[in-house]
Amino acid sequence: MKKTLRLLPLLWLFACNTHPAKENGQQQLDRLAVQYVRLGLNIGQYDPDFVDAYYGPDSLKPASKQEVFPKDSFLAEVDALKKALQEVAGAAANDTLRIRANWITQQLTAFGRRIRIFSGEYKPFDEESKELFGAVAPVYPETHYQSLIAELDSLLPGKGPVAARFQLLANRFVIPKEKLDTVFKTAIAEARKRTLQHYDLPPTENFTLEYVSGKPWMGYNWYKGHYQSLIQVSADLKIFIEKAIDLGCHEGYPGHHVYNMLLEKNLYHDRGWTEISLYPLFSPQSLIAEGSANYGIELAFPGEEKTTFTRDVLLPLAGLDTTGITAYFHALDIKGRLNYARNEVARGMLNGTMSDSTAVQWLLNYTLLNGEAAEKGLQFIRKNRSYVINYNYGQDLIKNYIDAKTAAGQPEKRWDAFGYLLSNQITPADLMKAGAGK
């Protein structure tokens, strides 16, 4: 026994001398990235909407969960991780480490806000969107939307309320249910062909297309990893002809499917960045994802090409008359600028300054949704809250970013800048900085 006690100091000294060398910056960051993913997957056990996609190792998935949502311990872990990442960023010897650390830190800020929302703790709309998505959408007075409605009034045929006349025109271009699959697959195939002219996508990439009902959204991309997606289209309401290209680009090419593939290939597989394997829905990453997916429609079908392809290919496939399609697409352009009204509806609902009945009236009058679609719009806002800014403000930020990176009349450069955006850890702050410098 005495001999053993004499050996203890020597064993302790030996243990100290053989301790692993201090981690370098990349090793520290890689370890913190694993903790970030583990934390996100843990939160996702309780909040079913937290994790939008995960394609990392099963070893990072939680084995069990507590009976009660551990809000305080989650928040403490968020704070500890942010502090450690800030130390890594401050000591980083190269920009890559700093960019990675700052990107994960901003994602973690969103973790904290979402944890609180899930626990029933809310902030005003703009403060919430800033913490979740890294951005605050501009506010426009009601007169802004009224002036756009007046512009639409002069364009639409007939007399009477603008919203009713718009619906009358739109109803000419409802895709018959029996033609839905053919029209959508044709539009997606064209979007894919146009995207492949600019990007080398993984040869095994593919998607499955499904039609569903009872959802608060029009379309959804469930990215499965390994360059595979499940694209779902909500088919319980009328689907108008422009949605074939819009959803084909937004959910597929060069939108969500391509964005997720490029991140997985270029950052997760090629560079080994574990943090990319987790896509938290309520995070700054979604402003990039939704904004780029909407901008991708214009990128793939610039100018009048969307109108032309719809008139010459999609409408005949759907068995619909092409009369009035040009006026309809001009009206849709104005409708797109009216989309910020949805932000005002969400802002009013979340801040308690707009009743549900007023919100519905705004959606009917200013976003030109029909009654069924307006109710679905309310469902989306109730469920996803300030997420709505990612579609319109996100798209505008992406457009400003691409414009700042390219010169006029250089469409190929736009694809190059867009590809860079989809393949790197770009934040909303990066978009704003680039756009402001134009």
JODA-V714451 format. One record per residue. RES is the residue in three letters. PSI is psi in whole degrees, -180 to 180 (* if undefined). BURIAL is # if it has 24 or more other ideal C-beta (glycine too) atoms within 12 Angstrom, else .. Layout:
# JODA-V714451
res=(RES:RES)
psi=(PSI:PSI)
burial=(BURIAL:BURIAL)
This chain:
# JODA-V714451
res=(MET:LYS:LYS:THR:LEU:ARG:LEU:LEU:PRO:LEU:LEU:TRP:LEU:PHE:ALA:CYS:ASN:THR:HIS:PRO:ALA:LYS:GLU:ASN:GLY:GLN:GLN:GLN:LEU:ASP:ARG:LEU:ALA:VAL:GLN:TYR:VAL:ARG:LEU:GLY:LEU:ASN:ILE:GLY:GLN:TYR:ASP:PRO:ASP:PHE:VAL:ASP:ALA:TYR:TYR:GLY:PRO:ASP:SER:LEU:LYS:PRO:ALA:SER:LYS:GLN:GLU:VAL:PHE:PRO:LYS:ASP:SER:PHE:LEU:ALA:GLU:VAL:ASP:ALA:LEU:LYS:LYS:ALA:LEU:GLN:GLU:VAL:ALA:GLY:ALA:ALA:ALA:ASN:ASP:THR:LEU:ARG:ILE:ARG:ALA:ASN:TRP:ILE:THR:GLN:GLN:LEU:THR:ALA:PHE:GLY:ARG:ARG:ILE:ARG:ILE:PHE:SER:GLY:GLU:TYR:LYS:PRO:PHE:ASP:GLU:GLU:SER:LYS:GLU:LEU:PHE:GLY:ALA:VAL:ALA:PRO:VAL:TYR:PRO:GLU:THR:HIS:TYR:GLN:SER:LEU:ILE:ALA:GLU:LEU:ASP:SER:LEU:LEU:PRO:GLY:LYS:GLY:PRO:VAL:ALA:ALA:ARG:PHE:GLN:LEU:LEU:ALA:ASN:ARG:PHE:VAL:ILE:PRO:LYS:GLU:LYS:LEU:ASP:THR:VAL:PHE:LYS:THR:ALA:ILE:ALA:GLU:ALA:ARG:LYS:ARG:THR:LEU:GLN:HIS:TYR:ASP:LEU:PRO:PRO:THR:GLU:ASN:PHE:THR:LEU:GLU:TYR:VAL:SER:GLY:LYS:PRO:TRP:MET:GLY:TYR:ASN:TRP:TYR:LYS:GLY:HIS:TYR:GLN:SER:LEU:ILE:GLN:VAL:SER:ALA:ASP:LEU:LYS:ILE:PHE:ILE:GLU:LYS:ALA:ILE:ASP:LEU:GLY:CYS:HIS:GLU:GLY:TYR:PRO:GLY:HIS:HIS:VAL:TYR:ASN:MET:LEU:LEU:GLU:LYS:ASN:LEU:TYR:HIS:ASP:ARG:GLY:TRP:THR:GLU:ILE:SER:LEU:TYR:PRO:LEU:PHE:SER:PRO:GLN:SER:LEU:ILE:ALA:GLU:GLY:SER:ALA:ASN:TYR:GLY:ILE:GLU:LEU:ALA:PHE:PRO:GLY:GLU:GLU:LYS:THR:THR:PHE:THR:ARG:ASP:VAL:LEU:LEU:PRO:LEU:ALA:GLY:LEU:ASP:THR:THR:GLY:ILE:THR:ALA:TYR:PHE:HIS:ALA:LEU:ASP:ILE:LYS:GLY:ARG:LEU:ASN:TYR:ALA:ARG:ASN:GLU:VAL:ALA:ARG:GLY:MET:LEU:ASN:GLY:THR:MET:SER:ASP:SER:THR:ALA:VAL:GLN:TRP:LEU:LEU:ASN:TYR:THR:LEU:LEU:ASN:GLY:GLU:ALA:ALA:GLU:LYS:GLY:LEU:GLN:PHE:ILE:ARG:LYS:ASN:ARG:SER:TYR:VAL:ILE:ASN:TYR:ASN:TYR:GLY:GLN:ASP:LEU:ILE:LYS:ASN:TYR:ILE:ASP:ALA:LYS:THR:ALA:ALA:GLY:GLN:PRO:GLU:LYS:ARG:TRP:ASP:ALA:PHE:GLY:TYR:LEU:LEU:SER:ASN:GLN:ILE:THR:PRO:ALA:ASP:LEU:MET:LYS:ALA:GLY:ALA:GLY:LYS)
psi=(-44:-38:-41:-42:-36:-31:-19:-46:-36:-41:-40:-42:-41:-42:-41:-40:-22:12:139:147:151:140:143:177:-43:-41:-42:-47:-41:-40:-43:-33:-39:-42:-39:-46:-45:-43:-47:-43:-34:-46:-39:-19:-31:-43:102:-16:3:-48:115:-36:147:129:26:-170:147:-24:-20:-9:142:144:-28:172:159:161:-33:139:116:65:-51:-41:-35:-46:-38:-39:-39:-49:-42:-42:-43:-42:-45:-39:-38:-35:-41:-45:-41:-31:2:136:-10:163:-33:-46:-41:-44:-45:-48:-43:-37:-48:-38:-44:-36:-40:-32:-41:-38:-48:-45:-42:-38:-44:-41:-44:-27:2:16:117:157:165:157:-53:-39:-39:-48:-33:-44:-37:-44:1:21:153:118:146:153:131:140:164:-29:-29:-46:-33:-37:-35:-37:-38:-39:-41:-35:-40:-15:-37:142:158:-173:164:-173:139:-45:-41:-41:-36:-44:-37:-41:-45:-35:-14:-20:36:129:124:141:-37:-14:-4:-50:-43:-45:-45:-45:-33:-44:-44:-41:-40:-42:-40:-45:-44:-37:-41:-19:-15:-28:143:100:155:135:-21:2:145:168:157:137:128:153:127:174:165:22:152:-1:166:-39:158:139:118:101:128:-4:169:30:29:142:150:116:121:139:129:115:19:-11:174:139:118:157:-34:-21:-22:-48:-44:-52:-34:-41:-47:-51:-24:-90:121:36:-130:-45:-46:-43:-51:-39:-46:-39:-45:-46:-53:-34:-39:-55:-50:-34:-10:29:103:-35:-25:-22:-17:126:101:127:-45:78:165:-25:-30:-30:-41:-46:-50:-41:-43:-35:-39:-42:-31:-25:-49:-35:-44:-31:73:159:-128:8:-32:-44:-45:-47:-38:-47:-45:-25:-55:-44:-44:-39:-37:-8:30:149:141:-4:127:2:-35:-46:-38:-44:-31:-39:-36:-33:-45:-40:-36:-38:-24:-11:-23:-18:-28:-34:-42:-36:-48:-42:-45:-42:-45:-33:-6:21:1:125:165:-39:-39:-39:-44:-43:-40:-44:-38:-44:-38:-21:-4:31:150:176:-45:-45:-34:-41:-39:-36:-40:-40:-42:-45:-42:-39:-43:-8:-124:2:-24:-26:-21:-28:-52:-54:-38:-44:-43:-40:-40:-45:-45:-38:-49:-43:-38:-25:-10:159:155:144:17:73:-35:-37:-32:-43:-39:-47:-38:-42:-39:-43:-40:-11:8:165:74:138:163:-37:-36:-41:-47:-41:-45:-43:-35:-24:1:*)
burial=(.:.:.:.:.:.:.:.:.:.:.:.:.:.:.:.:.:.:.:.:.:.:.:.:#:#:.:#:#:#:.:#:#:#:#:#:#:#:#:#:#:#:#:#:.:#:#:.:.:#:#:#:#:#:#:#:.:.:.:#:.:.:.:.:.:.:.:.:#:.:#:.:.:#:#:.:#:#:.:.:#:#:.:#:#:#:.:#:#:.:.:.:.:.:.:.:#:#:#:#:#:#:#:#:#:#:#:#:#:#:#:#:#:#:#:#:#:#:.:.:.:.:.:.:#:#:.:#:#:#:#:#:#:#:#:#:#:.:.:.:.:.:.:.:#:.:.:#:#:.:.:#:.:.:#:#:.:.:.:.:.:#:#:.:#:#:#:#:#:#:.:#:#:#:#:.:.:.:#:#:.:.:#:#:#:#:#:#:#:#:#:#:.:#:#:.:.:#:#:.:#:.:.:.:#:.:#:.:#:.:#:.:.:.:.:#:#:#:#:#:#:#:#:#:#:.:#:.:#:#:#:#:#:#:#:.:#:#:#:#:#:#:#:#:#:#:#:#:#:#:#:#:#:#:#:#:#:#:#:#:#:#:#:#:#:#:#:#:.:.:#:.:#:#:#:#:#:#:#:#:#:#:#:#:#:#:#:#:#:#:#:#:#:#:#:#:#:#:#:#:#:.:.:.:.:#:#:.:#:#:#:.:#:#:#:.:#:#:.:#:.:#:.:#:#:.:#:#:#:#:#:#:#:#:#:#:#:#:#:#:#:#:#:#:#:#:#:#:#:#:#:.:.:#:.:.:.:.:#:#:#:#:#:#:#:#:#:#:#:#:.:.:#:#:.:#:#:#:#:#:#:.:.:#:#:#:#:#:#:#:#:#:#:#:#:#:#:#:#:#:#:#:#:#:#:#:.:.:.:.:.:.:.:#:#:.:#:#:#:.:#:#:#:#:#:#:#:#:#:#:#:#:.:#:.:.:.:.)
